Amino acid sequence: IFQVCVCFWKRLRVMTKSVHVCRAVSTSTHKKTMLLAEQDTQPSMWDRFGIWLDEPVILPPRLGNDGQTLKSGIGYASETGRRKQNEDHFSMAKVSDSLFLFAIFDGHGGAATAEFCARNFGHFIQRNLQMDSDLESVLMKAFLQIDHTFLHNVFGLGEDKALTSGTTATVVLLENETELIVANVGDSPAVLCREGKAERLTEDHTPRRKDEKHRIQQCGGFIQWNSAGEPYVNGRLAMTRSIGDVQVKPFGVIAQPEISRVKLQNSKDSFLIMATDGISGIMEDQEMCDIVKRCQDPAEAARLLTDQALQYGTQDNVTSVVIPFDAWGKYKNALTSSSFGRLMVASCRWV
């Protein structure tokens, strides 16, 4: 399998040098980005999900009480569920006095890619900020660079286990407490609760999208539908954009993110939810928001989201991050009837 993947890699390198319909954005960058990210100076301690813990990060007043650290002001929870391994990872960091980073990664084919991204994404952001002040450009470069660096590590170090590994990536930069810059590949959503209503800030990259399907087919790939009616790239990958996934990179699977900006409205915006599809695949966006609105704090909200998804019967890992804003607690509501009905159905499964 390693020899086959080496052939794929060679083909990919040829494709990126030519003008080809599936080429999205050049991944050629300054030689410094070719260096392995693991060789950079790392923070002194990381937890198993990649959260930066080496020094306390003071939250702005709008995100928590003065003196609180980042990990205590933001709600987060992750559970393995019915899987043998938790392939989900997430990271948070204070990039500067005016910039915070939040990221969530839903790994597949092993946790190698998601773990690599959680450990290193902040370094790519900081490196690009030294040369570029445009945050959209910084995010675009970071996505392409970390994908290139991971693939370089896979082939340079000959790690067979990482050949089948890949991950979604949803990254949010909070600038000056007033604006969100959101970038994503894959199907891990970011959902803003505004005036009590769910507003999705990301769009899933799946073969169901005509533009994504067209790119895959133009690059020589094909879409195969499984018995459950779900489309897969070359019969093996449920998404059309990701980091890693070296075996399908020659067939139009790209790491170029879609990026959007959202101005926060202090009196209307309550919180932001970031979740893996173990949660979003079994709950509607509004249902997730309604669950969070019933909670006293973000920590309780994140735990309840993961617990509820498991109780509904999700078969995947579940991870959620809840980031509170000014209108936290303003739009509380009772348990919706749809949630209650599904809760009863899920309970019957375990009788």
Secondary structure as UniProt FT lines:
FT   HELIX           2..17
FT   TURN            21..22
FT   HELIX           31..34
FT   HELIX           37..39
FT   TURN            48..49
FT   HELIX           61..63
FT   TURN            66..67
FT   HELIX           70..73
FT   STRAND          75..79
FT   TURN            81..82
FT   STRAND          88..96
FT   TURN            97..98
FT   STRAND          99..108
FT   HELIX           112..129
FT   TURN            130..131
FT   HELIX           135..157
FT   HELIX           160..164
FT   STRAND          166..167
FT   STRAND          169..175
FT   TURN            176..178
FT   STRAND          179..185
FT   STRAND          190..194
FT   TURN            195..196
FT   STRAND          197..200
FT   TURN            207..208
FT   HELIX           210..218
FT   TURN            219..220
FT   STRAND          223..225
FT   TURN            227..228
FT   STRAND          231..233
FT   TURN            234..236
FT   STRAND          243..244
FT   HELIX           246..251
FT   STRAND          258..263
FT   TURN            266..268
FT   STRAND          269..275
FT   HELIX           277..280
FT   TURN            281..282
FT   HELIX           285..293
FT   HELIX           298..312
FT   STRAND          318..324
FT   TURN            326..331
FT   HELIX           337..348
FT   TURN            349..350
//
